[in-house]
Amino acid sequence: MARVLPRSLIILVLLVFSIVSAFSQEETPPANPFTLGLGLGIGVQSFNEEGGQVTYQSLSLAPDFSIGPFGIGLALTLNYRFDDESQFVIRQADWVPTDFASFLSLYLAKIAYIRWGVKGDPLFIKAGSFTDATLGNGFIMSNYDNTLFLPETRIFGLGVDIDGALFGFPFVGIETLIGNLAVLDVIGGRLYVRPLAATGLPILENLEIGGTLAVDTKPYLYSDTTDTAEPILVFGGDIRQPILTGPVFSLAAFADVASIRAESIGGAVGFGGRIIGIFTYGAQIRMLGPDFIPNYFNATYDLFRADQYNAVVLGGGTETIFGWFASLGTSLLDDKIIFNVGLDGPFSAPYPGAVPGDSEYVLNYPHLRGVFTIAEGIVPGISVDFSYDKKGIATWEDLVNPTNAAIQAQINYRTGPAVLSFIYMIRYAPGQTPDWITTSGLQTSIQLF
């Protein structure tokens, strides 16, 4: 239930935090592997609730610590407002569960992350938020993102990668992902082998062969529909062969084949790599059977999962098509500046009956995803994260039409221990009410120590 407190008490609490923050100093990075931090955030957030958008003040604490490759951080946010009677009201949806599943969803999400190592290490564990979860070459799961409903909903997932090289046995490894531990909806895993790892043969010793299986147990989880849906299963095999691995030019060739529900089938062959260490590139040729969706679990999957499910199970997706994918980007200064654009679509025009703008037909038109990142330190005090994901591009005008799009932007400005952040998100969410979800906010955080 919402609690009612005197306005003066809240002002006093904020004043104490402000005084503490004023005397905090910017910390010199410690020489030892142990770090401890505590961030304070004060801002404004708008939430989509019954009756429309409601604006809350927000007060957040973000303690975190790390030692060597291990780190853990919490995300504790109090959203509050003063009602028409000047009474202090806490947003109930952040703290009051309705059942055990919602209890897990609410309180697991108070953990921002738990991690061990980084992606690509022999042992990598991450629990919390994901924005780019990929299995293998990404033909089944590519850049899966469980943060699309922030700030209303934070989702707590889990990913674990183990390479046999960790135990001196480089012939086998595994990648796994659970998108939401509270409801166990999106679950995926990939087992791979390197059969020639011990031969010492140039190039061939790096040959990797894998098999991936991923399932969504709740395809209508974020839809308004009351219909029930059977779990949808996607599985397939892949092969990857690094050809050149030098710092000037790298190149890897790969091939994938996959099936959705053991009915629709698709495949792809392609290549990708880097040029002089700063330019990234990739290209694929795809053959997709009726109602097959490549990269089924993609960056905007949680927004379109009901439509994708209907397209595959009920039909109305695609006919057999030959398609393509191309990506080009830059990665500068040890990945501190990243710009990448990927575009995919069919070679031929969509089949008769496909109507531009209709969500059930978005798979028949090109799809674009662009990402731009500037890490802190390149521009003094400034860091930027921006992504634009657009489905159903039938005309040039569609490139800037936000229908069937997800736009996310965050601009941070740091001065001493304080960080000022502007956050903006607009998401087209078919199957929900309303189907346009816009979130914006201005947040201030202060690193106390």
Secondary structure, 3 states (H helix, E strand, C coil): CCCCCCHHHHHHHHHHHHHHHHCCCCCCCCCCCEEEEEEEEEEEEEEEECCEEEEEEEEEEEEEEEECCEEEEECEEEEEEECCCCCEEECHHHCCCCCHHHHHHHHHCCEEEEEECCCCCCEEEEEECCCCECCCCCCCECCECCCCCCCCCCCCEEEEEEEHHHHCCCCEEEEEEECCCCCCCEEEEEEEECCCCCCCCCCHHHCEEEEEEEEECCCCCCCCCCCCCCCEEEEEEEEEEEEEECCCEEEEEEEEEEEECCCEEEEEEEEEEEECCCEEEEEEEEEECCCCCCCCECCCHHHHHHHHHHHHHCCCCCCCEEEEEEEEEEEECCCCEEEEEEEEEECCCCCCCCCCCCHHHHHHCCEEEEEEEEEEEEECCEEEEEEEEECCCCCHHHHHCCCCEEEEEEEEEEECCEEEEEEEEEEECCCCCCCEEEEEEEEEEEECC
